[in-house]
Amino acid sequence: MLQADVACQAWRLMSGQSLAYRCWDDEAVLYNDLSGATHLLGPAALCVLEALRPGPAAATALAARLHEEFDIDDEALKGELATLLGELSRLSLIEPCLC
């Protein structure tokens, strides 16, 4: 279902991240209180961040959540989740942690 390097990882919010955001239609503006940056995010990114709010989650669990929430087919999900996790990591919103 997922690429091997992504599937064996768990992800978590950056420590101290409060996820302050506002939603309009299919977009959310999120304030990164750790860096001071503001980001425009889509619904899939927000779904992943909310899934990580309670604590770390495996990439496979995040994939299942996205599949359930957006009814994404498995083929589209393969690359999309890896890309999304990479982007959220580059924005310093999440970080990988070993399973």
C-alpha positions as CSV (number, residue, x, y, z in Angstrom):
1,M,0.0,0.0,0.0
2,L,2.8,2.5,0.9
3,Q,6.4,2.8,0.0
4,A,8.6,0.8,2.3
5,D,10.5,3.8,3.7
6,V,7.3,5.6,4.6
7,A,5.3,2.5,5.8
8,C,7.9,1.6,8.5
9,Q,7.8,5.1,10.1
10,A,5.5,6.7,12.7
11,W,5.0,10.4,12.7
12,R,4.2,12.9,15.4
13,L,3.6,16.6,15.7
14,M,6.6,18.7,16.5
15,S,6.8,19.0,20.2
16,G,5.0,22.2,21.4
17,Q,2.9,22.6,18.2
18,S,-0.6,23.8,19.1
19,L,-2.2,23.5,15.7
20,A,-3.9,27.0,15.7
21,Y,-5.9,27.2,12.4
22,R,-9.0,28.5,10.7
23,C,-10.9,26.8,7.9
24,W,-12.7,28.3,4.9
25,D,-14.2,26.0,2.3
26,D,-11.5,23.5,1.3
27,E,-8.6,25.4,2.8
28,A,-7.1,26.1,6.2
29,V,-4.7,28.8,7.4
30,L,-2.5,27.3,10.1
31,Y,-0.1,29.3,12.3
32,N,3.0,27.5,13.3
33,D,3.6,28.8,16.7
34,L,7.1,27.2,16.8
35,S,8.4,29.0,13.7
36,G,6.0,32.0,13.5
37,A,5.1,31.0,9.9
38,T,1.6,30.8,8.5
39,H,0.7,28.1,6.0
40,L,-2.2,27.5,3.6
41,L,-3.2,23.8,3.9
42,G,-5.6,21.6,2.1
43,P,-8.1,19.2,3.8
44,A,-5.8,16.1,3.5
45,A,-2.9,17.9,5.3
46,L,-5.3,19.1,8.1
47,C,-6.7,15.5,8.4
48,V,-3.1,14.2,9.0
49,L,-2.3,16.9,11.5
50,E,-5.6,16.3,13.4
51,A,-4.9,12.5,13.4
52,L,-1.5,13.2,15.0
53,R,-2.9,15.6,17.7
54,P,-3.5,12.7,20.2
55,G,0.0,11.3,19.7
56,P,2.3,9.5,17.2
57,A,0.7,7.4,14.5
58,A,2.1,4.9,12.0
59,A,2.0,5.9,8.3
60,T,-0.3,3.0,7.7
61,A,-2.8,4.4,10.2
62,L,-2.6,7.8,8.6
63,A,-3.2,6.2,5.2
64,A,-6.2,4.4,6.5
65,R,-7.5,7.7,8.0
66,L,-7.1,9.5,4.6
67,H,-8.7,6.6,2.7
68,E,-11.7,6.6,5.1
69,E,-12.1,10.4,5.1
70,F,-11.6,11.1,1.4
71,D,-12.3,7.7,-0.2
72,I,-8.9,7.8,-2.0
73,D,-8.0,4.7,-4.0
74,D,-4.9,2.8,-3.0
75,E,-2.9,3.7,-6.0
76,A,-3.3,7.4,-5.6
77,L,-2.7,7.2,-1.9
78,K,0.8,5.5,-2.3
79,G,2.6,8.6,-3.6
80,E,0.3,11.2,-2.1
81,L,0.9,10.3,1.5
82,A,4.6,10.2,1.1
83,T,4.5,13.6,-0.6
84,L,2.2,15.0,2.1
85,L,4.3,13.8,5.0
86,G,7.4,15.2,3.4
87,E,5.8,18.6,2.9
88,L,4.5,18.7,6.5
89,S,7.9,17.7,7.7
90,R,9.6,20.4,5.6
91,L,7.2,23.0,7.2
92,S,8.4,21.8,10.6
93,L,4.9,20.7,11.6
94,I,5.6,17.0,12.0
95,E,8.6,14.8,12.4
96,P,9.2,11.1,11.9
97,C,9.8,8.7,14.8
98,L,10.7,5.0,14.6
99,C,8.0,2.4,15.1
